[in-house]
Amino acid sequence: MTDIRRTILWVIFGFSMVLLWDQWQVHNGKPATFFPQGTKATAKAPQSPASATPPTATTAAAATPASPGAVPGATPAPAAQGERFTVTTDLLRLTFDTQGGSLVGSEFLKVAADAKQGKTSGTFTLLQESPERVYVAQSGLVGGDFPNHTTVMTASGDRELRDGANEIKVRFESPEKNGVKLVKTWTVKRGEYAIAVKHEIVNTGATPVSPQLYMQIVRDAKDAGSGSSFYSTFTGPAVFTEEGKYQTVKFENIDKGKVDIQKTASHGWVAMVQHYFASAWLLPDGIKRELFVRTVPNTLAPALGEHLYAVGMIAPVDGLAPGASKSVPATFFAGPQEEKRLASLDPDLDRVKDYGHFYIIAKPLYWLLTQIHAVIGNWGWSIMALVLLIKIAFYWLQAKGYESMAKMKAINPKVTALRERYKDNPQQMQQEMMRIYREEKVNPLGGCLPIVVQIPVFIALYWVLLSTVEMRNAPWIGWIHDLASPDPFFILPVVMTLTTLLQTALNPAPPDPVQAKMMWIMPLAFSVMFFFFPAGLVLYWITNNVLSIAQQWLINWRMGVPPQFNLPKFGKS
């Protein structure tokens, strides 16, 4: 019973190592060993008559007969060539292609590229179509040989947001194709990353038609450059429906045919997610839609592989009589994962922020962090203030743990003497130790349980700091110019290591010499990872350590157990 508390701590440490190993496997492109993410069942094409699963794509779905209205692949035939032009607002520089009226580039004019030791290299680009990167937004009609994203269209509208204007419109009109014309209008507003996209379908023929509107995001599987060797965030397609909730699909699972998403819905959206940024297609509630995740042939950028990845929706358009037209509104978002902007488009769109398994705890922590930042105005100090508030909230619970540790430290000499006296009689030794625990009213588990209760909160806070785009390029003090990047001079990781060792020195030394040595080796090994972690995460851990040391010191004095530094002894026994 003497070592139950430490045994549980070892279990917690071992579980943490399992999580880290799991994320290491994921980061290196291998399937998760213990906690696989994404979906596992084999994806199948929608079976409804209205389904338009693309046969031209190398889909992850089971093979289905090709229909005349199947969605075209992401890359058009070489014979069809369009022209590109840019449209500029206060936040965005968008690149459109007259071939399909597609959005093939989005540069964020007020979002800096990744900072390196305080210097930025231009602005950040999300959508792009080049030999090095393919990430585009497309839409068109299926259900027949109708205008789609491979059709060259006529463009009109302004190219720059004028002074005093609140929005800019770009209009693409397709030629008539089998009695159907598609007019696509992109409306970009000042101060917004979301773009309203109106699709007007006109029946110019002499017979009724029933086309379907598709919207898709196509990109390669190239790493977005986020994360490190010790942590990674999700990159890939995601869908949300009321029935299936938030579902992510890994690129490798699409390749293997291991995709299972909610395929039909009347509410929901599709997205492409990466660290700090996302793009998404949204339709108004009530419009029936079919959702798909698939591969499409890649002829544009061969260096990126044989195929690309698409996530999208297909919405039926009611039968159009000759001369009739119908408009289908949609919204396309491409921007940073700022929760207020995301929530203004859909209450659940903020799920694209990777909060791990503790989303329900992470949400209020993020809200509290933003409220603190609104007062302080610096994200570094806001992190420290948030940790302080959490420590205050858990003060009494943590105090119980430290009181138990102080009692254990006080009776440690007696336990050590018992071990020596009954080293040849383990059963008698356990009985004597239980007697001491009863007499001294010490609970061996008392120091462990408060820690277990707090673990979900601090893991949730870890994911908040890792996923919050506001940390990106955010300075703290002096040499820390980017809280989302590692400390360039490793000062914070060194401080974090020292505080961890100090905290270890204040804990009771285990009677077992082997355990005593391991209690020092563990924090050293654990601290190595923090040399590669973002500065904001290291700052949060340092703050937690310092406050824990102060609280432990205070409680020890109050209980009449003066703090002692139990230094390691690595010599021969």
N, C-alpha and C positions, 0 to 999 in steps of 0.2 A: 504493500500500500504506500510505502514511502515515495515511490517513484511514479505514482499514477499521474500526478500533475504533469511531470516532465514527459511522461509517455504520450499524453494527449498533445502536448506541445510538439512533440516529434511527429505525431500523426498529422497535425496541422501543417508543419513544415514540409512533410512528405507530400501532402496533398497539393501544396503550393508548387513544389517541384514538378508534380505530375502536370499541373496546368501549364507551367512554363514549357515543359517538354512538348506538350500537345501543341502549343502555339508555335514552337520551333518547327515542328513537323509541317504545320500549315504554311508557315512562312517559306519553307523550302519546297513548296509545291507538292508535298506528299499529303495523303489523306490523314485526318486527325486520328490519333491512335486510340484515345479514350473518350473524347467528346466531339464526335463528328458533327459538323454543321451542315446546313443545306438540307436537301431532300434526298430520299433514297429510292423511291419507287420509279419504275421506268415511265417516262412521259409518253403519253399517247396523244395523237391528234384529236381535236374536238370532233365528235361524231355527228353533230347536228348538221342538217342539210345546208345551213347557212355558213358552215365552217369554210374558211379559206386558208387552210394551212399550206404554206408555201412549198410546192414540190421542187422548185428550183434550188431551194436551200438544202444543205447537207444537214437536215434536221435531226434533232435528238429524238423526235417522235417516231413512232412506227410508220412504215411506209403506207401512204394512202394514194389512191388514184389521183392523178393530176387533173385539176379542173381548170377550165378556161379563165376563171377568176382568181387564180392563185396569186399571192403576193409576190412580186418580182424579187430577185436577189438584191443585195445591197449595192452591188457594183453594176453599173449599166453597161450595155454593149458599146464597144469602142466607136461604132459609127455615130452614136448620138452624143453630141458635144454641146455643152452649154457655156455660158459666160458667167464669171464671178464678179461680184462687186461688194463693197462694204457699206454698212450703215452704222453711224455713230451716234450714241446718246451720251448722257452725262456719266453713265456707268459702264456701258457696253460698246464694243466694236464688233459688230456681227458681220460674218461673211455668208452671203447667200449664193446659191448656184441656180441659174435659170433652168437647168435641167432638173425638173421636178419641183422647182421652188423650194429646195431643201436648205436647211441651215447647216453649213459645213464648217463654221468657225465661230468661236465666241471668246473674246478677250475681255477680261475684267479690268477696266481702266483704273479702278481705285483699290485693286487687290494686288499687292506686290508679289513677285515671284519669291521662291524660298530664299530666306535670308541666310547668309553665311558669314558669321562673325561680324554682324552689324551692317553688311552691305547687301543690297538687293540688286537683282539683275533684270530690271524691266517689270512688266506686268504679267499677270497669270493668265494662261490660255487653257481653257477646258476642252471645248469642241475643236476639232482640227481634222483636216483631210490632207494627208501628205504621205510620202513614202515611209516616214518614220512613225506616223500616228494616224489612226482612223477612228473618229468618234463624231458621228453625225446624227441629225434628227431628220426623219423622212416621213412623208405621208402621201397618200394617193387613194385610188379606187380599185377595187377588185370586184369579182362577180361577172366579169366579162372583159373584153379587150378595151378597157377604158383608160383615161389619162392616169398616170401614176408617177412615181418619183424618177422614172427614166424618161419621161416625156419632156421635151424642151418647151418651155413656156415663155410668154412675153411678160417682161417685168416693167412696172411703173411705180412712181412714188419718189419721195424725197430720200436723200442719202445721208442727211445730217439733221439732228434735232435743232430747230431754229430757236433763237433767243425768244423767250416768252411762250413758246409752245410747250405743251405738256405731253404730247405723244407724236409718234411718227408712224406712218402706215406704208407698208410695202406690199404691192399687189402683183400676183402672178396669175396669168390667164392662159389656160391651155388651148390648143387648137381642138376643134371638134373631132372626136374619135368614136366611131360607131354610134353616132347620135348623142353623145354625152360630152359636155364641157365641164371642166373643173376650174373654179376661180378660188385661189387661196390668198387670204389677206393676213399678213402678220402685223400686229399693232404693238409697238414697244412704247411704254410710258416712261416718263422721267422718274428717276429714282427707283426703278423696278428691274428685277432680274426676270420676272415672269412676263411671258409674251402671250397675248391673246391671238389665237389663230382661228380664223373663220373659214370653213370649207363650204363653198357654195356649189352645189351640183345642179346643173341645168340639163334638162332633156331637150335637145334640139332636133331629135328625130321624130318619126311618125308613129312609133310604137312605144308602149310603156316599158320602162326599165326598172330594175331593182338592184342597183349597185351596193357595194359595201365600202365603208371608209376605214382605212387602216392607218395607224400611226405607230411608228417604231423608232427606237434608238439603237444604233448600230455602233459597235466599237470593237477594238482588238483586246486581247488579254494581256497586253504589255503592262508590267508593274507600274503603278502610278508614282513610285518612288517614295512612298511613305513607310513608316515603321523602321525597324532595325532588325538585327539578328536576334533580339530578345523579345520583341513584341511585333504584332502585325494587326492591321485592321482589315475589314472586309472590302473587297473590290469585286464588283460584278452586278448582275441583274437582280432586281427586287420587284416584288409585286405586293399590292395590298388590296384585300377585299374584305367585306364584312364577315364572310363565312370563313375564309382561310386566314384572316389577319395578315400580319407582316411575314412574308416568306422571301428568303434569299436563296440564290442558286449559284453555286461555284462554277467557274468556267470548266474545270476538269470534270464536274458532274454532267455538264451539258455534253461534253465530248463522249462520256461513257453512257449517255442515255439515262442517267439517273436524275430525272427531273420530275417533280410532282407538285404542281401548283393548282390553285383554284382556277378553272378554265373559263367559267362564265360568272358574270356578276352584273349588277345594275348600279354598283357604286365601287369605286376603287381607282387605282392608278398603277402605272408601271414606271420603273426608274432604273437608272444606272448609277451605282454608288461607288465612291472611293473616299479615301481619307479627306475630310474637311469639305468636299464638294459633291454635288449630285446634279443629275438632270432627270426630268420626269415629264411624262405626258399625263394630263388629267382631262377627264370628260365630266360634264355636269351629271349630278345624280339623276337616276331614273332612266338613263340611256343604257340599253342592254349592250353588253360588250363581251367579246371573247378575248382571253389573254393568252399570249404565247411567249415562250422562250425557246430559241432555236439557234442554229448556226446558219450562216449564209456564205456562199463562195467568195473568196477574196482574190480579185484580179487587180486591185488598185495598188496594194503594198505587199508584194510577194515576200518581203523580208519578215513580215509579221505572221506568216503562216498561211496555210491553205484556205482557212476560213476565218470569218469574223463571227461575232455574237450579237444577236438581236433580241430585244424584249419589246413587246408592243401589244396593241389592242386592235380589234376589228369590231366596228359598229355597223349594224345593218341600217340602210336607208330605205324608208318605206317606198313602195312602188311609185315611180314618178310618171305621170301621164305626159303625153307629148306637149311640149311648151311649158311644162311646170318646172319649178326649181325648189330646192330645199337647202337650208343652211344648217350646218352642224358646228356649234362652237366648241373650242377646245382651248387648253392652256398648256404652253410648254415652258418649263422652268429649267434654267441652267445657271447655277450660282453657288455661292458658299452656303454651308448648312447652318444658317442663322435661324434659330427656332421661331422667332417672331414672324419672319418672312414666310417660313414654311407653314406655320399654323394659319396664316392668313389665307393660304391657298386651300388647305385641307387640314382638319384637326389632327389627322394621323400622319401627315407627311413628315413630321419631325422624327418618325421612326427610322428614317434613313441615317440618322446619327447612331453610330455604333456604341450602344451603352451596355453591350453584353447581356448577361442574364439578369441583371439587377436594374432593368429599365424603370420599374415602379419606384425604386429608391433614388435612382439617378436624376429623374425629372425634377423633384422638389429641390434636390441639392443644386442642380444647375440654376433653378430659379433663385434660390437664396444667394448663390454666387453672383449672379447678375445684379441683384439688389444691393449687395455689398459694393460691387464695382461702381454702381451708380453714385454711391456716396464717396468712395475713396478715389476712384478714377485711375487706379493702377492694378493690373491683373495680378501681379506678384504679391502685393500687399493684400489684395482681396483673397488670394489663396490662403495666406497666413491667417487672416481674420476668420475665414470660414472654418479652418481647422480648430482655431481657438473656440469658436461657438460650439463645434461638435464635441470638443473635449469638455466644455462646460456642461453640455447636455448629458454627457455620460460620466460626469464627475463622480457621483455617488456610487454608480456601478463600478467604475474603475477603482474607486477608493476601497471598495470591498475586496477587490482582487489584491491590491497592494497591502491591505491589512493582513490578508491571509499569507502573503509572501513575507511580511515582516514577522509574523508569528513563526513561520517556518524557519526563518533565519535565526530567531531567538532560540528555538529548540534544536537547531542544527547540531550543536555540540553533543547533546544527548543522543541524537540519532547516530552520529558518528561513533560514539562510544558503544552503543548497542551493536552496531555493525562489527566492531572489532571484537566485542565480547562473544557474540553468537555467530561468528562467521562460519563456524562448522555446523550450525544448527539453524538453517533458514526458517523453518517453521516456528521455532521459539522466537527468532528475531522478529518475525512479522507480528506475532502476538504481543510482544513487548512494545513494538512501535505503535500498534493500535491502542494499547493502554495509554501511552504517552499522548497520543492524539486526543483521546477522550479526556484525559486529565487537563490538558492544556487548551481544550476546546478549539482544536485546529482541524480545519477541513482541507485535506490535501488537494481537492479539486477547486477550492475557493479562488485560487489565483488564475485558473484557466477559464472557467465559465464566463466571467465578464469579457474576456478577450474574444471568445467564440461569438458572443452576442454582437460585438462591435464589428466583426469581420465583414459582414455584408455591407455595412455603411461605408467602410473604408475602401472596399473593392469597388463599390458604386462610384465613390468620389474619384478613384483612380481612373475609371472609364470616362467620367465627366471631363476630367482634365486632359485625357488623351484625345477625346473626340471634339472638344470645343474649338471651333475655328477661330474664335476671338483670341485664343492663345497664340495663334500663328503670327509670327513677326511682332509679337507684343513684347516690349522691353520691360525690365524690372528696374535694376539699378546697375550702374557701372558697366561691367563687362557683359552682363546678360542683356542682349539685344533681342533675343527671340526665345520666349518661354517654351515654344514647341520644338526647339532643337537642343541637342546636348550642350552642356557647358563647354565652351571652346577651350577653357584652361583647366577643366576638371576640378575647380575649387569646390563647388557644391557637392560633388560626389565624395571628395575627401572629407569634408565637414560631416556629411551624412554617415560615412564610415566611422568617424571618431565618436559621434553621438551614439551610434549603435553599440560600439564597444564600451562606452561609458555606461550605457544602460545595462549591458550584460554584466559589467563589473559590480553594479549595485544589487544584482539579483543574488539570492543565496547560492553558494557553491554546492553543486551536487556532491554527495559523499563518495560516489563512485568516481575514481580518477579518470576513467575513460570518458564518462559523461561530462566531467568537468572540462576536459580538453575539447570535446565536441561542441560544447556550449560556446566556445570561443572561435572554433573553426567555422561554424555555421554563419554567424554574422559577417565574417570576412568573405566567405564565398558568396553570400547573398549580396553583399555590397558591390561586388564586381559588376553586376548587371547594371547598377545605377550609373556607371560611367558612360553608358550608351543610351540612357533614358533621357527624355526631354527635361529641360531645366525646371519646368513647372512642376513635374511629378517629383523630382528630387527635392525641390523646395517644400512641397507638401509633406514629404516624409521627414525632412529635417525638423520642420515645425512640430510635427507630431512627436518626434523623439524628444525634443527639448522640453515640451510641455509634460510629457510622460515622466521624464527625469525629475522635473521640478515637483510634480505631484507626488512621486514616489519618495523623494527626499523629505518633503513636508510630512507625509504620513508616518514615515519611519521615526522622525523626531517626536511627533505627537504620541506615538506608542512607546516611547522610551527605548527605541532600538536605533542607536546612532548609525547613520549610513556608513558602511564599510565598503572599501574597494577590494573585491575578491579577484586578485590578479591571477592570470593563468600560470600553471606550473607544468612546463613541458619537459622537464628533466626526467631522469629515470625514477621510477617509484622506489 
